[in-house]
Amino acid sequence: METLAVIDFETTGLYPQYGDRATEIAVMLVRNGHIVDRFQSLMNAGVRINGFITSLTGITNDMVRAARPASRVMREVADFVGATPLVAHNATFDRRFWDAELDRIGCTRRQDFACSMLIARRVLPDAPDHKLSTLVSFAGLPVIGDYHRAEADAEMAAHLVLYLTEQLMERFHLNEVPHALLARIQKTPKYQLQRCVEGYRRAGI
């Protein structure tokens, strides 16, 4: 079965184009219904963390000062991920930072992202909302560590991805749910989910 890389960043803000940088990254590799490997590291990008971000994440300036340089961490995590398809919760955010931090070390992303938040909106339309914490509670998934830390969020997002793929396999009698199908689902109106899956079957992707 295909391996997926579920990724999460903690950062100094929302917009790398305005100088915000990553402070922590975690990646969970999932395959055959399990987390099979993981990567986690704080990273020192030489940018100060403001009080609001510290109160949200618990990551302090002292913690990142003691961490390895962001360039070194990004080279390691890029090697760890390789060309494995990527998934993130609210992937637009993580994709921005993945691309920006890779660009700083002269690398370019080689694969597409799928968004577990968008997929959950199609697969779990009855959830109260589609924040990670809400979906973890709604689906009865384990709460692991503190939200807004990269390793905990990536691990909970990985469990959510596995839950979503299980739901799709049971509902539509699929043997697997590859990244290509997840990418289709995230762009499909929720009322057309069945048509999307049937189109995938016919195309044989």
C-alpha positions as CSV (number, residue, x, y, z in Angstrom):
1,M,0.0,0.0,0.0
2,E,1.0,3.6,-0.6
3,T,2.9,5.5,2.1
4,L,1.6,9.0,3.0
5,A,3.6,11.7,4.9
6,V,1.4,13.6,7.4
7,I,3.1,16.9,8.2
8,D,2.7,19.7,10.7
9,F,4.6,23.0,11.3
10,E,4.6,25.4,14.2
11,T,5.7,28.9,13.1
12,T,6.2,32.5,14.2
13,G,3.1,33.6,12.2
14,L,0.9,32.9,9.2
15,Y,2.8,34.2,6.2
16,P,6.3,33.2,5.2
17,Q,6.2,35.9,2.5
18,Y,6.2,38.5,5.2
19,G,9.1,37.0,7.1
20,D,7.4,34.4,9.3
21,R,9.5,31.3,9.8
22,A,9.0,27.7,11.1
23,T,9.9,26.9,14.6
24,E,9.1,23.2,14.7
25,I,8.2,20.4,12.2
26,A,6.9,16.9,12.6
27,V,6.1,14.2,10.0
28,M,4.3,10.9,10.4
29,L,4.7,8.3,7.8
30,V,1.5,6.2,7.5
31,R,1.0,2.9,5.7
32,N,-1.3,-0.1,5.9
33,G,-3.4,1.6,8.6
34,H,-0.4,2.4,10.9
35,I,2.1,5.1,11.7
36,V,5.4,3.4,10.6
37,D,8.0,6.1,11.1
38,R,8.2,9.7,12.4
39,F,10.4,12.8,12.3
40,Q,10.3,15.7,14.8
41,S,12.5,18.7,15.5
42,L,12.5,22.2,16.8
43,M,14.3,24.5,14.4
44,N,16.2,27.8,14.8
45,A,15.5,30.2,12.0
46,G,17.0,33.2,13.8
47,V,13.6,34.9,14.2
48,R,12.1,36.0,17.5
49,I,8.9,34.4,18.7
50,N,6.3,36.8,20.1
51,G,4.4,36.3,23.3
52,F,1.2,35.3,21.6
53,I,2.8,32.5,19.7
54,T,4.6,31.3,22.8
55,S,1.3,31.2,24.8
56,L,-0.3,29.3,21.9
57,T,2.4,26.7,21.3
58,G,4.5,26.7,24.4
59,I,7.6,27.1,22.2
60,T,9.9,29.8,23.7
61,N,12.8,31.8,22.3
62,D,15.2,29.8,24.5
63,M,13.9,26.5,23.1
64,V,14.6,27.5,19.5
65,R,17.9,29.2,20.3
66,A,19.1,25.8,21.5
67,A,17.7,24.0,18.4
68,R,19.5,23.0,15.3
69,P,19.6,25.6,12.4
70,A,16.4,25.5,10.3
71,S,18.5,24.8,7.1
72,R,19.9,21.6,8.6
73,V,16.5,20.4,9.9
74,M,14.9,21.1,6.5
75,R,17.6,19.1,4.7
76,E,17.0,16.2,7.0
77,V,13.2,16.3,6.8
78,A,13.3,16.7,3.0
79,D,15.5,13.5,2.8
80,F,13.1,11.8,5.3
81,V,10.0,12.6,3.2
82,G,11.6,12.2,-0.2
83,A,8.9,12.1,-2.9
84,T,6.2,10.6,-0.5
85,P,2.8,12.3,-1.1
86,L,2.0,14.9,1.6
87,V,-1.0,15.4,3.8
88,A,-1.7,18.2,6.3
89,H,-4.6,19.5,8.2
90,N,-5.4,22.9,6.7
91,A,-2.7,22.1,4.1
92,T,-2.6,25.6,2.6
93,F,-0.8,26.8,5.7
94,D,1.7,23.9,5.9
95,R,2.3,24.0,2.1
96,R,3.3,27.6,2.3
97,F,5.9,27.0,4.9
98,W,7.1,23.7,3.4
99,D,7.7,25.4,0.1
100,A,9.3,28.6,1.7
101,E,11.6,26.6,3.9
102,L,12.7,24.3,1.1
103,D,13.3,27.3,-1.1
104,R,15.7,28.7,1.4
105,I,17.9,25.6,1.1
106,G,17.6,25.6,-2.7
107,C,15.1,22.8,-3.0
108,T,11.7,22.5,-4.6
109,R,8.7,20.3,-3.5
110,R,8.3,17.2,-5.7
111,Q,4.9,16.1,-4.7
112,D,1.3,17.3,-4.1
113,F,-0.4,18.0,-0.8
114,A,-3.8,16.7,0.2
115,C,-5.8,18.5,3.0
116,S,-7.4,16.4,5.7
117,M,-9.6,19.3,6.7
118,L,-11.1,19.6,3.2
119,I,-11.4,15.8,2.9
120,A,-13.2,15.6,6.3
121,R,-15.7,18.2,5.2
122,R,-16.7,15.8,2.5
123,V,-16.5,12.5,4.4
124,L,-17.7,13.8,7.8
125,P,-20.2,16.5,6.9
126,D,-22.1,16.1,10.3
127,A,-19.1,17.1,12.4
128,P,-19.7,20.4,14.4
129,D,-16.8,22.0,12.6
130,H,-13.6,20.7,10.9
131,K,-10.9,21.9,13.2
132,L,-8.5,19.1,14.1
133,S,-9.5,19.1,17.8
134,T,-13.2,18.9,16.9
135,L,-12.6,16.0,14.5
136,V,-10.5,14.1,16.9
137,S,-13.3,14.3,19.5
138,F,-16.0,13.6,16.9
139,A,-14.3,10.5,15.6
140,G,-13.3,9.3,19.1
141,L,-9.6,9.4,18.2
142,P,-6.8,9.5,20.8
143,V,-5.7,12.9,22.1
144,I,-1.9,12.8,22.0
145,G,0.0,15.6,23.8
146,D,-0.8,19.3,23.5
147,Y,-2.5,20.9,20.5
148,H,-0.3,23.4,18.7
149,R,2.9,21.3,19.1
150,A,4.0,19.8,15.8
151,E,4.5,16.2,16.9
152,A,1.2,15.9,18.7
153,D,-0.7,17.6,15.9
154,A,0.9,15.6,13.2
155,E,0.2,12.3,15.1
156,M,-3.4,13.3,15.7
157,A,-3.8,14.3,12.0
158,A,-2.3,11.0,11.0
159,H,-4.9,9.1,13.0
160,L,-7.5,11.3,11.4
161,V,-6.2,10.5,7.9
162,L,-6.3,6.8,8.8
163,Y,-9.9,7.2,10.1
164,L,-11.0,9.0,7.0
165,T,-9.5,6.4,4.7
166,E,-11.2,3.6,6.7
167,Q,-14.5,5.4,6.4
168,L,-14.1,5.7,2.6
169,M,-13.0,2.0,2.3
170,E,-16.0,0.8,4.3
171,R,-18.6,3.2,2.7
172,F,-17.5,2.5,-0.9
173,H,-16.0,-1.0,-0.6
174,L,-12.5,0.1,-1.6
175,N,-9.3,-1.9,-1.1
176,E,-7.3,1.2,-0.5
177,V,-7.5,5.0,-0.7
178,P,-4.5,6.4,-2.5
179,H,-3.3,10.0,-2.4
180,A,-4.7,10.6,-5.9
181,L,-8.2,9.8,-4.7
182,L,-7.8,12.0,-1.6
183,A,-6.7,14.8,-3.9
184,R,-9.8,14.4,-6.0
185,I,-12.1,14.2,-2.9
186,Q,-10.8,17.5,-1.5
187,K,-11.9,19.3,-4.6
188,T,-15.3,17.7,-4.9
189,P,-18.6,19.2,-3.4
190,K,-19.7,17.0,-0.5
191,Y,-22.9,16.0,-2.3
192,Q,-20.9,14.6,-5.2
193,L,-18.6,12.4,-3.1
194,Q,-20.2,9.1,-4.4
195,R,-19.8,10.3,-8.0
196,C,-16.2,11.2,-7.3
197,V,-15.4,7.8,-6.0
198,E,-17.2,6.0,-8.8
199,G,-15.3,8.1,-11.3
200,Y,-12.1,7.1,-9.7
201,R,-13.1,3.5,-10.0
202,R,-13.9,3.8,-13.7
203,A,-10.7,5.6,-14.4
204,G,-8.7,2.9,-12.6
205,I,-6.3,5.4,-11.1
